[in-house]
């Protein structure tokens, strides 16, 4: 009886929620994923690490990228991911979240470096899908599932912003002149028609 009381006294219960798994390691038995639920560890002998299995996000900080047509842009993104295998997320990589963040930044630079500025601005959906596919393949050995990637913002150099604004203004002015010229032609034809009708009456 005393032996059982002693064992109970040194056992520590750990409650894992439905969103978590516990990774246990011990000099007595082989560690593994446990939970969700109630299980026990021995202080100073067993260790436990809680792994959140819910989808979480992180921001990819702005990356300076040279596009295929030699334009420097700053692009950032957001990545949605979750851990699907708690054991290998701990055993195969030192820090799965940090490693995924670093890989996301590298993947963003590599993919956008093969695109022109126009492609980056007009084809974000396909670029995001391509980045998600590449990231998911790279993080699979770490027990990480990349569910979605979204390109947040594409910032152009100030000089290019001014140039594009000037081009847009010139295009608007040209369009306005065309509309005005078309209006004058219609008015001229109308006046000519009225004049011919008046001459016919005379």
C-alpha positions as CSV (number, residue, x, y, z in Angstrom):
1,X,0.0,0.0,0.0
2,X,2.8,2.4,0.9
3,X,4.5,1.7,-2.4
4,X,1.4,2.5,-4.3
5,X,1.0,5.8,-2.4
6,X,4.6,6.7,-3.1
7,X,4.2,6.1,-6.9
8,X,1.0,8.1,-6.9
9,X,2.7,11.0,-5.1
10,X,5.4,11.4,-7.7
11,X,3.1,11.1,-10.7
12,X,1.9,14.3,-12.3
13,X,-1.2,14.5,-14.4
14,X,-1.3,16.5,-17.6
15,X,-4.5,17.5,-19.4
16,X,-4.2,17.9,-23.1
17,X,-7.1,19.8,-24.9
18,X,-8.8,18.6,-28.1
19,X,-6.5,20.9,-30.0
20,X,-3.3,19.6,-28.5
21,X,-1.1,16.5,-28.5
22,X,1.6,15.8,-25.9
23,X,5.0,14.5,-27.0
24,X,6.5,12.6,-24.2
25,X,10.1,11.3,-23.7
26,X,11.5,9.2,-21.0
27,X,14.5,7.1,-20.0
28,X,12.1,4.3,-19.1
29,X,9.9,4.0,-22.2
30,X,9.9,5.2,-25.8
31,X,8.2,8.6,-26.2
32,X,5.4,9.3,-28.5
33,X,2.3,11.4,-29.2
34,X,-0.4,11.2,-26.5
35,X,-3.8,12.8,-26.2
36,X,-6.0,14.6,-26.2
37,X,-6.9,13.5,-22.7
38,X,-5.4,12.8,-19.3
39,X,-2.1,11.1,-18.9
40,X,0.8,10.9,-16.4
41,X,4.4,11.8,-16.2
42,X,7.1,11.3,-13.6
43,X,8.8,14.5,-12.6
44,X,12.6,14.6,-13.3
45,X,12.2,11.4,-15.4
46,X,9.7,12.2,-18.1
47,X,9.3,15.4,-20.1
48,X,6.3,16.6,-22.1
49,X,5.9,19.0,-24.9
50,X,2.4,20.3,-25.9
51,X,1.9,20.6,-29.7
52,X,-1.0,22.8,-31.0
53,X,-2.7,21.1,-34.0
54,X,-4.9,24.0,-34.9
55,X,-4.3,26.1,-38.1
56,X,-2.1,29.1,-37.3
57,X,-0.7,31.9,-39.3
58,X,2.5,34.0,-39.7
59,X,3.4,37.0,-41.7
60,X,6.3,36.8,-44.2
61,X,8.1,40.1,-43.8
62,X,8.6,42.3,-46.9
63,X,11.1,40.8,-49.2
64,X,13.1,42.8,-51.7
65,X,12.8,41.0,-55.0
66,X,14.3,41.6,-58.4
67,X,11.7,40.6,-61.0
68,X,12.5,38.9,-64.3
69,X,12.2,42.2,-66.1
70,X,14.7,43.8,-63.7
71,X,12.3,45.7,-61.4
72,X,12.9,45.8,-57.7
73,X,9.7,45.3,-55.7
74,X,9.0,44.7,-52.0
75,X,6.5,41.9,-51.4
76,X,5.0,40.4,-48.2
77,X,2.6,37.5,-47.6
78,X,0.7,35.6,-45.0
79,X,0.9,31.8,-44.5
80,X,-1.7,29.5,-43.0
81,X,-0.3,26.2,-41.7
82,X,-0.9,23.4,-39.1
83,X,1.0,20.5,-37.7
84,X,-0.4,17.2,-38.9
85,X,2.2,14.9,-37.3
86,X,3.3,16.0,-33.8
87,X,6.1,13.4,-33.5
88,X,8.1,14.2,-36.6
89,X,7.5,18.0,-36.1
90,X,9.7,17.6,-33.0
91,X,12.1,14.8,-34.1
92,X,12.8,15.9,-37.7
93,X,13.4,19.6,-37.2
94,X,14.5,21.7,-34.3
95,X,11.8,24.3,-34.6
96,X,9.1,23.6,-37.2
97,X,7.5,27.1,-37.0
98,X,10.7,29.0,-37.5
99,X,11.9,26.6,-40.2
100,X,8.6,27.1,-42.1
101,X,8.9,30.9,-41.8
102,X,12.4,30.8,-43.2
103,X,11.4,28.5,-46.0
104,X,8.4,30.7,-46.8
105,X,10.6,33.8,-47.2
106,X,13.0,31.9,-49.5
107,X,10.2,30.4,-51.6
108,X,8.6,33.8,-52.0
109,X,11.8,35.3,-53.4
110,X,12.6,32.4,-55.6
111,X,9.1,32.2,-57.2
112,X,8.6,36.0,-57.7
113,X,12.1,36.2,-59.1
114,X,10.9,34.2,-62.2
115,X,8.0,36.6,-62.8
116,X,7.7,39.9,-64.5
117,X,6.2,42.9,-62.7
118,X,3.0,42.7,-64.7
119,X,2.6,39.0,-63.8
120,X,3.1,39.7,-60.2
121,X,0.5,42.5,-60.2
122,X,-2.1,40.6,-62.3
123,X,-1.6,37.0,-61.3
124,X,-1.5,36.9,-57.5
125,X,-3.9,34.0,-57.2
126,X,-1.8,31.6,-59.3
127,X,1.4,32.8,-57.6
128,X,-0.1,32.2,-54.2
129,X,-1.2,28.7,-55.2
130,X,2.3,27.9,-56.6
131,X,3.9,29.1,-53.4
132,X,1.6,27.0,-51.3
133,X,2.4,23.9,-53.3
134,X,6.1,24.4,-53.1
135,X,6.0,25.2,-49.3
136,X,3.8,22.2,-48.6
137,X,6.2,19.8,-50.3
138,X,9.1,21.3,-48.4
139,X,7.5,21.1,-45.0
140,X,5.9,17.7,-45.3
141,X,9.0,15.9,-43.8
142,X,8.6,18.2,-40.8
143,X,5.0,17.2,-40.1
144,X,3.7,20.6,-41.3
145,X,0.8,21.1,-43.7
146,X,0.8,24.5,-45.5
147,X,-2.9,25.1,-46.2
148,X,-2.9,28.6,-47.9
149,X,-0.6,31.4,-48.9
150,X,-1.8,34.9,-49.6
151,X,0.3,37.7,-51.2
152,X,-0.5,40.8,-49.1
153,X,1.1,43.8,-50.7
154,X,3.4,44.6,-53.7
155,X,5.3,47.9,-53.2
156,X,6.9,49.5,-56.2
157,X,9.9,52.0,-56.1
158,X,8.8,55.6,-55.7
159,X,10.3,56.5,-59.1
160,X,8.2,53.8,-60.8
161,X,5.1,54.8,-58.9
162,X,5.5,58.3,-60.3
163,X,6.2,57.0,-63.8
164,X,3.1,54.8,-63.7
165,X,1.0,57.7,-62.4
166,X,2.2,59.9,-65.2
167,X,1.4,57.2,-67.8
168,X,-2.1,56.8,-66.3
169,X,-2.6,60.5,-66.4
170,X,-1.5,60.7,-70.1
171,X,-3.8,57.8,-71.0
172,X,-6.7,59.6,-69.3
173,X,-6.0,62.8,-71.2
174,X,-5.7,61.0,-74.5
175,X,-9.0,59.2,-73.9
176,X,-10.6,62.5,-73.0
177,X,-9.4,64.1,-76.3
178,X,-10.7,61.1,-78.3
179,X,-14.1,61.4,-76.6
180,X,-14.1,65.2,-77.3
181,X,-13.2,64.7,-80.9
182,X,-15.9,62.0,-81.4
183,X,-18.4,64.4,-79.8
184,X,-17.4,67.2,-82.2
185,X,-17.7,64.9,-85.2
186,X,-21.2,63.8,-84.1
187,X,-22.2,67.5,-83.6
188,X,-20.8,68.4,-87.0
189,X,-22.8,65.6,-88.7
190,X,-25.9,66.6,-86.9
191,X,-25.5,70.3,-88.0
192,X,-24.9,69.1,-91.5
193,X,-28.0,67.0,-91.5
194,X,-30.1,69.9,-90.2
195,X,-28.7,72.2,-92.9
196,X,-29.5,69.7,-95.7
197,X,-33.0,69.3,-94.3
198,X,-33.5,73.0,-94.2
199,X,-32.3,73.4,-97.8
200,X,-34.7,70.7,-98.9
201,X,-37.6,72.5,-97.3
202,X,-36.7,75.7,-99.2
